[in-house]
């Protein structure tokens, strides 16, 4: 790697000097229990988080920072910063709501108190996604904040307030107020690096479709001693139906749904995946493709829950009616609605003994693939290489971010890049979530470098 320029070295030092401030930001944010579910936490906590963002990003140099109510009744936080005339516009996205702590007893530190342990910062939202808020603030401050000469590009800022609840408020706001989102490059900062210290852009997201399947066989539950045997057991029928969703090797096997896709980005070594996923010794990984193929390029079916009598309190009865919630992740190139129909048809056709099967559709989201051949990706790749000293890699993500599809449909010429401070050790959505502060520091530097260089790369691409 060649020696970095004096400008990059100076920017690196500014970011490093701002890290204590980043920790203060994250401490204040993690203390706010901004779970966007009033059944669990007071809505005042989300309001306080939104107000924190308005104050902090105003101080960092953005203007017209304000709360905007989305169609689901929650508040997004928006604002902008002016760059030179003719400069491109960059949208900076994050979300300030968090997952609930789930199991307080499983946390080794208080979930809503930022705690440093073994070099990491622990707390709910420390990575997903309040760590990315700290990254944005640090990058903007390093570029000069309100006392500098302005930003090198036009900036739009959007922070979502209900992303973790999946209520779709921000997606529905896009067509209502498109001016808030219209930009040449959109940095969706809600993902992260494939591994700690490895600069990564997420270029592929699997789509999602969920259904609830109900199996009925009897008018009511019957005594298993008197009727068990010839009486069709709804639970046994459901088990057979669900078992047919995968073949003997564990591949998702739904008729009409291609299952042979391959991934051409970064490889995911099986031993690394086993460690990341906590696979028990002696338990084999499933599927006949590579780990990356199975994760990012092929459909994956999961049984999320079953309604049937629990072990404790169960009786000697043949079950008459049971339900299961089934989730299907679909890769780019597969339509989520067509996948739902294939799943529904498969479930109905697999019913044994003439059991009655009803399938109710729940949520659905289309897969996403980023376009990576434009000036934003060129500038971002250079910025990440300077910040990390390593070339950027491209990975997929098994989860869905419906906002990306909404933005891509509304602004087809815009480049969308998914980046962030998360990495497998963060344990997002689980107890003991944490962030490595070195990722906040390096990603803040990369963002600042990108904002500083993108205008020139954009202009050269426009003139070529």
Residue pairs with C-beta under 8 A, 6 or more apart in sequence:
1 389
4 12
4 386
8 386
8 449
11 142
11 445
11 448
11 449
11 452
12 387
12 445
14 141
14 142
15 138
15 139
15 142
15 441
15 444
15 445
15 448
16 441
18 138
18 141
18 142
18 444
19 138
19 437
19 440
19 441
21 137
21 138
21 141
22 134
22 135
22 137
22 138
22 437
22 440
22 441
22 444
23 114
23 121
23 134
23 437
25 56
25 133
25 134
25 137
26 114
26 121
26 123
26 126
26 130
26 131
26 133
26 134
26 435
26 440
27 114
28 52
29 49
29 52
29 96
29 125
29 130
29 133
29 134
30 112
30 113
30 114
30 123
30 124
30 125
30 126
30 130
31 112
31 113
31 114
32 45
32 46
32 48
32 49
32 52
32 112
33 41
33 42
33 45
33 98
33 112
34 41
34 45
34 46
34 48
34 49
34 96
34 97
34 98
34 125
34 161
35 41
35 45
35 46
35 97
35 98
35 99
35 100
35 164
36 46
36 74
36 97
36 161
36 162
36 164
36 165
36 167
37 100
37 165
40 100
41 100
46 74
46 75
46 96
46 97
46 161
47 75
49 96
49 97
49 161
50 67
50 75
50 77
50 96
50 159
50 161
51 67
52 96
53 65
53 77
53 96
53 133
53 159
54 65
54 66
54 67
54 77
54 79
55 65
56 137
57 65
57 77
57 79
57 136
57 137
57 140
57 157
58 65
58 79
59 145
59 146
60 137
60 140
60 141
60 145
60 146
61 81
61 140
61 141
61 143
61 144
61 145
61 146
61 148
61 150
61 151
62 79
62 80
62 81
62 140
62 155
62 157
63 79
63 80
63 81
63 82
64 78
64 79
64 80
65 77
65 78
65 79
65 157
66 77
66 78
66 79
67 75
67 76
67 77
68 75
68 76
68 77
68 78
68 173
68 177
68 180
69 75
69 76
70 76
70 161
70 162
70 169
70 170
70 172
70 173
71 168
71 169
71 172
71 173
71 176
72 162
72 167
72 168
72 169
72 172
73 169
74 97
74 161
74 162
74 167
74 169
75 161
76 158
76 159
76 160
76 161
76 169
76 170
76 173
77 96
77 157
77 158
77 159
77 161
78 156
78 157
78 158
78 159
78 180
79 156
79 157
80 154
80 155
80 156
80 157
81 140
81 150
81 151
81 154
81 155
81 157
82 150
82 151
82 154
83 89
83 150
83 151
83 152
83 153
83 154
83 155
83 455
84 150
84 152
84 455
86 459
87 152
87 153
87 154
87 455
87 458
88 153
88 154
88 183
88 184
88 185
88 454
88 455
88 458
89 153
89 154
89 155
89 156
89 182
89 183
89 184
89 185
90 153
90 154
90 155
90 156
90 183
90 184
90 185
90 186
90 187
90 450
90 451
90 454
91 155
91 156
91 157
91 158
91 181
91 183
91 185
91 186
91 187
92 136
92 155
92 156
92 157
92 158
92 187
92 189
92 447
93 158
93 159
93 160
93 186
93 187
93 188
93 189
93 190
93 403
94 129
94 132
94 133
94 136
94 159
94 160
94 189
94 190
95 129
95 159
95 160
95 161
95 162
95 163
95 164
95 190
96 129
96 130
96 133
96 159
96 160
96 161
97 160
97 161
97 162
97 163
97 164
97 165
98 124
98 125
98 128
98 129
98 130
98 164
99 124
99 125
99 128
99 164
99 428
99 429
100 124
101 107
101 111
101 112
101 124
101 431
102 429
102 430
102 431
103 431
104 111
106 431
106 432
107 431
107 432
108 117
108 122
108 432
109 115
109 117
109 122
109 123
109 432
110 123
111 123
111 124
111 431
111 433
112 123
112 124
113 123
114 121
114 122
114 123
114 126
115 121
115 122
115 123
116 122
117 434
119 436
119 437
120 425
120 434
120 435
120 436
120 437
121 434
121 435
121 436
121 437
122 432
122 433
122 434
123 433
123 434
124 433
125 131
125 433
126 426
126 433
126 434
126 435
127 192
127 421
127 422
127 426
127 428
127 433
127 434
127 435
128 190
128 422
128 426
128 428
128 429
128 433
129 163
129 189
129 190
129 420
131 420
131 421
131 422
131 435
131 439
131 440
132 189
132 190
132 420
132 421
132 422
132 443
133 159
134 421
134 440
134 444
135 189
135 420
135 421
135 440
135 443
135 444
135 447
136 157
136 189
136 444
136 447
138 440
138 441
138 444
139 444
139 445
139 447
139 448
139 451
140 151
140 155
140 448
142 444
142 445
142 448
143 151
143 152
143 448
143 451
143 452
144 150
144 151
151 451
152 451
152 452
152 454
152 455
153 451
153 454
153 455
154 183
155 451
156 180
156 181
156 182
156 183
158 170
158 180
158 181
160 169
160 170
160 403
161 169
162 169
162 170
163 170
163 190
163 403
166 363
166 402
168 402
170 403
171 402
171 403
171 406
173 180
174 180
174 181
174 403
174 406
174 407
174 410
175 410
178 410
178 411
181 407
181 410
181 411
182 411
182 414
183 411
183 414
184 376
184 413
184 414
184 415
184 458
185 376
185 414
185 415
185 416
185 417
185 454
186 407
186 411
186 414
186 415
186 416
186 417
187 417
187 419
187 447
187 450
188 401
188 403
188 404
188 416
188 417
188 418
188 419
189 418
189 419
189 420
189 421
190 401
190 418
190 420
191 200
191 202
191 397
191 418
191 419
191 420
191 422
192 200
192 419
192 420
192 421
192 422
192 423
192 426
192 439
193 199
193 200
193 422
193 423
193 439
194 200
194 266
194 268
194 393
194 395
194 423
195 272
195 423
195 424
196 423
196 424
196 425
196 436
196 439
197 388
197 390
197 438
197 439
197 442
198 388
198 390
198 393
198 423
199 384
199 385
199 387
199 388
199 390
199 391
199 392
199 393
199 442
199 446
200 266
200 392
200 393
200 394
200 395
200 419
201 370
201 372
201 377
201 380
201 384
201 392
201 393
201 394
201 395
201 417
201 418
201 419
202 370
202 394
202 395
202 396
202 397
202 418
202 419
203 265
203 369
203 370
203 372
203 394
203 395
203 396
203 418
204 263
204 265
204 296
204 297
204 331
204 332
204 367
204 368
204 369
204 370
204 395
204 396
204 397
205 332
205 367
205 368
205 369
205 396
205 397
205 399
205 400
205 401
205 404
205 418
206 296
206 300
206 329
206 330
206 331
206 332
206 367
206 396
206 397
206 398
206 399
206 400
207 329
207 330
207 331
207 332
207 334
207 336
207 339
207 364
207 365
207 366
207 367
207 368
207 400
208 327
208 328
208 329
208 330
208 336
208 363
208 364
208 365
208 400
209 327
209 328
209 330
209 336
209 337
209 339
209 340
209 343
209 361
209 362
209 363
209 364
209 365
210 304
210 325
210 326
210 327
210 328
210 361
210 362
210 363
210 364
211 325
211 326
211 328
211 340
211 343
211 344
211 347
211 359
211 360
211 361
211 362
212 323
212 324
212 325
212 326
212 359
212 360
212 362
213 238
213 241
213 323
213 324
213 326
213 347
213 357
213 358
213 359
213 360
214 321
214 322
214 323
214 357
214 358
214 359
214 360
215 234
215 235
215 237
215 238
215 241
215 321
215 322
215 323
215 351
215 355
215 356
215 357
216 234
216 320
216 321
216 355
216 356
216 358
217 231
217 232
217 233
217 234
217 237
217 319
217 320
217 321
217 353
217 355
217 356
218 231
218 232
218 234
218 318
218 319
218 320
218 321
219 320
220 320
221 315
221 317
221 318
221 319
221 320
222 228
222 231
222 317
222 318
222 320
223 316
223 317
223 318
224 316
224 317
224 318
225 316
227 318
228 318
231 318
232 318
232 353
232 354
232 355
233 318
233 319
234 319
234 320
234 321
234 322
234 355
235 308
235 319
235 322
237 351
237 352
237 353
237 355
238 306
238 308
238 322
238 324
240 350
240 352
241 347
241 350
241 351
241 352
241 357
242 303
242 324
242 326
244 253
244 346
244 350
245 252
245 253
245 254
245 301
245 303
245 326
245 346
246 252
246 253
246 286
246 301
247 253
249 286
249 287
249 288
250 285
250 286
250 287
251 259
251 286
251 287
251 288
251 289
251 298
252 259
252 298
252 299
252 300
252 301
252 328
253 259
254 299
254 301
254 328
254 339
254 342
254 343
254 346
255 342
255 345
255 346
255 349
256 338
256 342
256 345
257 299
257 330
257 334
257 339
257 342
257 343
258 299
258 333
258 334
259 298
259 299
260 289
260 298
261 289
261 293
261 297
261 298
261 331
261 333
262 289
262 290
262 293
262 297
263 290
263 292
263 293
263 295
263 296
263 297
263 396
265 292
265 296
265 393
265 394
265 395
265 396
266 292
266 393
266 394
266 395
267 290
267 291
267 292
268 290
268 291
268 292
268 295
268 395
269 291
270 285
270 291
273 279
273 285
273 291
274 285
276 424
279 285
285 291
285 294
286 294
287 293
287 294
287 298
289 297
289 298
292 396
294 300
295 396
295 398
296 331
296 395
296 396
296 397
296 398
297 331
297 396
298 331
299 328
299 329
299 330
299 331
299 334
299 339
300 328
300 329
300 398
301 326
301 327
301 328
301 329
301 343
302 326
302 327
302 328
302 329
303 324
303 325
303 326
303 327
304 325
304 326
304 327
305 324
305 325
306 322
306 323
306 324
306 325
307 322
307 323
307 324
308 319
308 322
309 315
309 317
309 319
325 362
326 343
326 347
328 339
328 340
328 343
329 398
329 400
330 336
330 339
330 367
331 367
331 396
332 367
332 368
332 369
333 367
333 369
334 367
335 366
336 364
336 365
336 366
336 367
337 364
340 361
340 364
343 359
344 359
344 361
347 357
347 359
348 357
348 359
351 357
365 400
365 402
365 405
366 402
366 405
367 400
368 400
368 401
368 404
368 405
368 408
370 404
370 415
370 416
370 417
370 418
371 415
371 416
372 394
374 415
374 461
375 415
375 454
375 457
375 458
375 460
375 461
376 415
376 417
376 454
376 457
376 458
377 415
377 417
378 457
378 461
379 450
379 453
379 454
379 457
379 458
380 392
380 417
380 419
380 446
380 450
380 454
381 391
381 392
382 449
382 453
382 457
383 446
383 447
383 449
383 450
383 453
384 390
384 392
384 446
385 391
385 392
386 445
386 446
386 449
387 442
387 443
387 445
387 446
387 449
388 442
388 446
397 418
401 418
404 416
404 418
407 414
407 416
408 414
408 416
419 443
419 446
419 447
420 443
421 435
421 436
421 439
421 440
421 443
422 428
422 435
422 439
423 436
423 439
425 434
425 436
426 433
426 434
426 435
426 436
427 433
427 434
